[in-house]
Amino acid sequence: MGKDLYPGEIACLLSHKKALQQIAAKDRPWIVLEDDVLLSPDWPYVVRALMQRRDEWEFVRFFGDAKHATRLQRKLVPLGRNYWLTRISTTPGGAHAYLVSPSGARKILRCLHYTATPIDTLMGQPWKTGLGALSVWPGLARENGEFPSYIGNARFVSAPTTTGLERALYFAANPGLRLVQNILKRGFYYGHALPDRWHRCTRQQAGVAPHPAEH
């Protein structure tokens, strides 16, 4: 808010958009990885477990840094080896590793017809995309800090870059916009509490067999 997208952010958005367009035309989910991602040795196992449960998700992002490990998450589906598909309570950035179905790709693409939001931020806003804020816990993927970011750190500076009337409107509207975003973020998470609980209980009562690797 209060900023235009930086050139690196636009380039990142367009590269993900191109990948999503290709996935949207396919008939099965695909993994998207950025070039600076580090993956856990358990990564292949968890991806296979998720592919066995394709009806449970359309879009799953993977995080593995200490910050995301402390976020409030609701366990939804056991994946074996103590891994869980979870609903994360916040709206974290990060598009370095995700698994997306063709229908999930199409939902994200609908939001990209016109947007001033960085792609990783948009992916963390389920009230816009219509996709669940799903992740895997414990984390499996993190960005390699040894590689420089082409986007840079300017995006994390809180001061607005707009001028004139736009700058004045930013300071007037920013508190309200942040309040609305917090309400949407928390509302989406807590609003799914009962459906998530019902789904998990129904799944257990139906005796859904665990993945063979869970034994």
KEFI-28597 format. One line per 3 residues: their letters; for each residue x, y negated, z negated of N, C-alpha, C. Coordinates in pm, whole numbers. Layout:
N
a	X/Y/Z/X/Y/Z/X/Y/Z; ...
***
This chain:
215
mgk	84/119/0/0/0/0/88/-125/0; 50/-221/82/128/-343/90/247/-333/183; 258/-222/257/371/-202/346/325/-142/478
dly	399/-175/581/383/-103/706/471/21/700; 441/120/782/526/238/787/663/202/843; 767/257/782/902/237/832/924/322/956
pge	1018/284/1042/1042/364/1164/1066/511/1136; 1142/541/1029/1167/681/994/1040/753/955; 948/683/888/820/743/848/733/772/971
iac	737/680/1067/660/701/1191/715/821/1267; 848/830/1276/909/943/1346/875/1075/1276; 879/1077/1144/846/1197/1068/700/1236/1092
lls	611/1138/1088/469/1164/1110/446/1224/1249; 512/1165/1350/490/1213/1487/545/1354/1507; 656/1386/1442/712/1521/1457/619/1625/1392
hkk	564/1593/1274/469/1684/1212/340/1692/1294; 298/1580/1348/177/1580/1431/194/1673/1551; 311/1669/1615/335/1755/1730/330/1902/1689
alq	390/1934/1575/387/2073/1526/244/2116/1496; 166/2027/1431/27/2059/1397/-59/2077/1521; -33/1999/1624/-109/2015/1749/-86/2153/1810
qia	37/2201/1803/67/2334/1855/-1/2442/1772; 2/2425/1638/-60/2524/1549/-211/2527/1568; -271/2408/1587/-416/2399/1603/-466/2478/1723
akd	-378/2499/1820/-417/2571/1940/-387/2720/1931; -330/2764/1819/-296/2905/1801/-411/2980/1735; -387/3108/1708/-490/3191/1646/-445/3247/1512
rpw	-335/3196/1456/-289/3244/1326/-211/3134/1256; -192/3144/1124/-119/3041/1051/29/3037/1090; 88/2922/1064/230/2904/1091/295/2833/973
ivl	425/2853/959/506/2785/857/576/2667/922; 577/2553/854/651/2435/901/756/2402/795; 881/2395/838/993/2364/749/1071/2246/805
edd	1107/2152/719/1197/2046/760/1342/2097/751; 1433/2024/816/1568/2077/831/1652/2071/704; 1603/2006/599/1683/1993/476/1623/2074/361
vll	1543/2175/391/1474/2250/286/1561/2366/239; 1555/2392/108/1620/2507/46/1511/2600/-5; 1520/2729/28/1415/2824/-4/1462/2925/-107
spd	1371/2966/-193/1397/3070/-291/1412/3205/-220; 1491/3297/-278/1499/3432/-221/1364/3504/-217; 1270/3462/-305/1136/3524/-307/1043/3468/-200
wpy	1091/3370/-124/1007/3305/-24/939/3405/72; 1011/3498/134/944/3591/228/836/3674/160; 862/3719/37/763/3799/-35/634/3721/-57
vvr	645/3596/-103/527/3515/-134/450/3483/-6; 520/3452/102/452/3424/228/373/3547/275; 433/3665/262/360/3787/300/236/3805/213
alm	250/3776/82/135/3788/-8/24/3691/32; 61/3570/70/-38/3471/113/-105/3515/243; -29/3574/332/-87/3619/458/-185/3733/437
qrr	-172/3805/326/-268/3909/292/-399/3850/238; -396/3720/208/-512/3651/149/-549/3528/232; -554/3543/360/-576/3429/449/-711/3363/428
dew	-806/3436/369/-938/3377/345/-939/3288/222; -829/3281/148/-823/3202/24/-770/3060/46; -719/3029/164/-654/2899/183/-655/2861/332
efv	-635/2732/356/-610/2680/490/-476/2608/497; -430/2563/380/-311/2479/376/-245/2494/240; -121/2538/237/-47/2557/113/87/2487/126
rff	115/2397/33/246/2332/31/334/2398/-75; 464/2395/-50/559/2459/-141/651/2353/-201; 661/2357/-333/749/2267/-406/840/2350/-497
gda	956/2297/-530/1046/2373/-615/1133/2288/-705; 1106/2159/-711/1188/2072/-793/1131/2062/-935; 1213/2009/-1026/1174/2004/-1167/1051/1917/-1189
kha	1035/1812/-1111/921/1721/-1128/789/1794/-1107; 780/1870/-999/655/1939/-970/629/2054/-1066; 736/2108/-1124/719/2220/-1217/643/2178/-1343
trl	644/2048/-1374/577/1999/-1494/434/1954/-1467; 390/1954/-1341/256/1907/-1308/150/2007/-1355; 37/1953/-1394/-76/2038/-1433/-127/2113/-1310
qrk	-137/2246/-1321/-183/2328/-1210/-280/2433/-1262; -382/2463/-1182/-480/2565/-1219/-453/2691/-1137; -432/2802/-1204/-405/2928/-1135/-532/2979/-1067
lvp	-519/3014/-941/-633/3061/-863/-622/3208/-825; -512/3244/-760/-497/3379/-705/-359/3433/-739; -350/3552/-801/-218/3611/-827/-155/3661/-698
lgr	-25/3635/-686/47/3675/-565/152/3781/-593; 161/3826/-719/261/3925/-756/391/3860/-799; 471/3937/-875/600/3887/-926/583/3758/-1005
nyw	470/3745/-1072/439/3628/-1154/419/3500/-1074; 400/3510/-943/367/3393/-861/215/3379/-850; 172/3254/-840/29/3224/-829/6/3120/-721
ltr	-105/3136/-652/-159/3026/-571/-234/2936/-667; -200/2808/-670/-257/2716/-768/-318/2594/-700; -405/2527/-777/-454/2395/-738/-379/2294/-822
ist	-307/2204/-759/-226/2107/-830/-308/1982/-860; -287/1924/-977/-376/1817/-1024/-338/1680/-971; -218/1666/-917/-173/1535/-871/-172/1531/-719
tpg	-117/1424/-665/-111/1409/-520/35/1389/-479; 118/1491/-494/260/1474/-467/291/1455/-320; 398/1380/-293/449/1371/-158/534/1494/-130
gah	583/1503/-8/669/1614/28/604/1701/135; 663/1699/255/614/1781/366/726/1873/414; 819/1905/324/937/1981/365/909/2128/388
ayl	799/2181/331/767/2322/351/619/2344/328; 548/2396/429/407/2428/411/364/2537/508; 256/2602/470/192/2708/549/53/2658/584
vsp	19/2656/710/-108/2597/752/-175/2684/858; -306/2698/846/-386/2772/943/-426/2679/1057; -471/2733/1169/-518/2646/1278/-630/2552/1235
sga	-724/2601/1153/-833/2514/1108/-779/2405/1015; -680/2438/932/-619/2338/845/-545/2233/927; -475/2277/1031/-403/2183/1118/-500/2086/1184
rki	-615/2137/1227/-713/2049/1292/-767/1946/1194; -785/1983/1068/-835/1887/970/-734/1775/946; -607/1809/939/-505/1706/921/-498/1617/1044
lrc	-506/1677/1161/-497/1599/1285/-610/1497/1295; -729/1532/1245/-840/1436/1248/-807/1310/1170; -723/1323/1069/-685/1208/988/-573/1127/1052
lhy	-514/1179/1159/-399/1114/1221/-436/1034/1345; -564/1028/1376/-605/944/1489/-569/798/1461; -586/759/1335/-544/625/1292/-511/633/1144
tat	-388/604/1109/-348/608/969/-230/516/944; -225/459/827/-109/381/783/-43/449/665; -71/579/647/-22/656/534/88/751/579
pid	201/757/509/304/855/544/246/996/543; 297/1082/629/239/1215/647/241/1297/518; 349/1287/438/355/1367/316/259/1316/211
tlm	235/1184/210/137/1127/118/-4/1170/158; -33/1166/287/-164/1208/337/-193/1354/301; -92/1438/310/-111/1580/278/-147/1601/132
gqp	-114/1504/47/-148/1513/-95/-277/1444/-130; -359/1409/-30/-486/1340/-53/-601/1426/1; -641/1527/-75/-743/1621/-24/-878/1557/2
wkt	-909/1446/-63/-1037/1380/-39/-1041/1319/102; -926/1301/164/-921/1251/302/-917/1367/402; -835/1467/373/-816/1575/469/-925/1681/461
glg	-988/1695/343/-1085/1802/324/-1020/1935/294; -889/1934/268/-815/2056/236/-785/2061/87; -786/2181/30/-753/2195/-111/-608/2160/-138
als	-582/2100/-254/-445/2065/-293/-378/2188/-351; -344/2284/-264/-294/2413/-309/-143/2420/-297; -84/2490/-391/59/2510/-393/88/2647/-453
vwp	215/2681/-468/256/2807/-530/341/2776/-652; 309/2844/-762/386/2828/-885/431/2965/-932; 556/2979/-975/667/2883/-976/706/2839/-835
gla	779/2728/-830/814/2668/-702/910/2753/-621; 907/2731/-490/987/2812/-398/1074/2730/-303; 1047/2602/-288/1118/2523/-187/1149/2385/-242
ren	1266/2337/-211/1304/2202/-251/1392/2140/-143; 1397/2010/-146/1479/1938/-49/1626/1941/-91; 1714/1955/5/1857/1955/-20/1906/1811/-32
gef	1940/1771/-155/1982/1634/-179/2117/1598/-121; 2191/1698/-69/2323/1670/-13/2313/1611/127; 2195/1623/189/2176/1567/323/2109/1430/312
psy	2158/1331/384/2094/1198/379/1958/1200/446; 1867/1120/392/1733/1112/450/1732/1006/560; 1675/1042/675/1663/946/784/1556/841/754
ign	1466/874/663/1364/777/624/1423/675/529; 1512/719/440/1573/629/344/1489/613/219; 1540/538/125/1472/520/-3/1392/390/-12
arf	1390/313/97/1319/184/93/1170/205/67; 1117/319/109/974/346/92/935/354/-55; 1032/382/-144/1002/397/-286/1008/265/-362
vsa	1049/158/-296/1050/26/-359/906/-22/-372; 867/-63/-491/726/-96/-516/684/-231/-458; 778/-322/-436/743/-456/-388/686/-449/-247
ptt	579/-523/-218/520/-521/-84/612/-588/17; 601/-549/142/680/-610/249/596/-703/337; 466/-708/314/380/-797/392/399/-941/347
tgl	351/-1034/427/366/-1177/397/233/-1249/412; 232/-1372/366/116/-1458/385/-10/-1406/319; -123/-1412/393/-252/-1372/339/-253/-1224/302
era	-190/-1140/384/-187/-997/354/-118/-971/220; -12/-1044/193/59/-1026/66/-29/-1068/-51; -99/-1180/-35/-187/-1228/-142/-302/-1129/-166
lyf	-358/-1075/-58/-466/-978/-73/-417/-851/-139; -292/-814/-112/-236/-694/-174/-237/-706/-326; -187/-818/-376/-180/-836/-521/-320/-841/-583
aan	-417/-891/-507/-553/-899/-559/-621/-761/-558; -592/-683/-455/-663/-555/-438/-590/-435/-497; -459/-447/-518/-379/-332/-559/-429/-263/-686
pgl	-461/-335/-793/-509/-265/-914/-634/-183/-888; -729/-240/-812/-851/-166/-783/-827/-45/-695; -738/-59/-596/-708/53/-508/-642/167/-584
rlv	-552/133/-675/-485/237/-754/-584/307/-848; -677/229/-903/-779/289/-989/-866/386/-910; -907/346/-790/-990/433/-706/-915/561/-671
qni	-786/548/-638/-707/666/-603/-694/761/-722; -674/706/-841/-665/791/-959/-796/863/-988; -907/792/-967/-1039/855/-987/-1059/968/-886
lkr	-1024/942/-760/-1039/1044/-657/-949/1164/-685; -826/1136/-726/-730/1243/-754/-778/1332/-868; -812/1269/-980/-858/1346/-1096/-995/1408/-1070
gfy	-1081/1334/-1000/-1213/1386/-971/-1208/1510/-884; -1117/1511/-787/-1105/1627/-700/-1060/1749/-779; -964/1730/-869/-911/1842/-946/-1013/1895/-1046
ygh	-1068/1806/-1129/-1162/1851/-1232/-1298/1887/-1172; -1331/1828/-1058/-1456/1863/-992/-1456/2005/-938; -1338/2062/-920/-1327/2200/-871/-1308/2300/-984
alp	-1311/2254/-1109/-1283/2343/-1222/-1383/2459/-1228; -1512/2429/-1224/-1612/2536/-1232/-1613/2626/-1109; -1608/2570/-986/-1600/2660/-869/-1476/2750/-872
drw	-1363/2694/-916/-1241/2775/-922/-1255/2887/-1024; -1314/2854/-1138/-1332/2956/-1242/-1429/3063/-1195; -1538/3021/-1131/-1637/3116/-1080/-1575/3207/-975
hrc	-1497/3148/-887/-1433/3227/-781/-1338/3330/-839; -1260/3289/-938/-1164/3381/-998/-1237/3494/-1073; -1342/3459/-1147/-1418/3562/-1220/-1486/3658/-1124
trq	-1546/3605/-1016/-1611/3688/-917/-1512/3783/-851; -1395/3731/-824/-1290/3812/-762/-1250/3927/-854; -1238/3897/-985/-1200/4000/-1081/-1311/4104/-1096
qag	-1437/4058/-1102/-1549/4150/-1118/-1565/4239/-996; -1531/4185/-880/-1542/4264/-758/-1430/4366/-747; -1332/4355/-837/-1222/4451/-836/-1135/4439/-715
vap	-1104/4314/-675/-1019/4293/-559/-883/4357/-585; -843/4442/-499/-718/4515/-518/-601/4421/-505; -499/4435/-594/-381/4353/-582/-299/4390/-462
hpa	-213/4299/-422/-120/4329/-313/-34/4448/-354; -1/4539/-262/77/4657/-299/205/4624/-374; 267/4512/-344/392/4476/-411/372/4434/-555
eh	243/4413/-597/218/4370/-734/228/4485/-831; 222/4608/-785/224/4722/-875/362/4739/-937
***
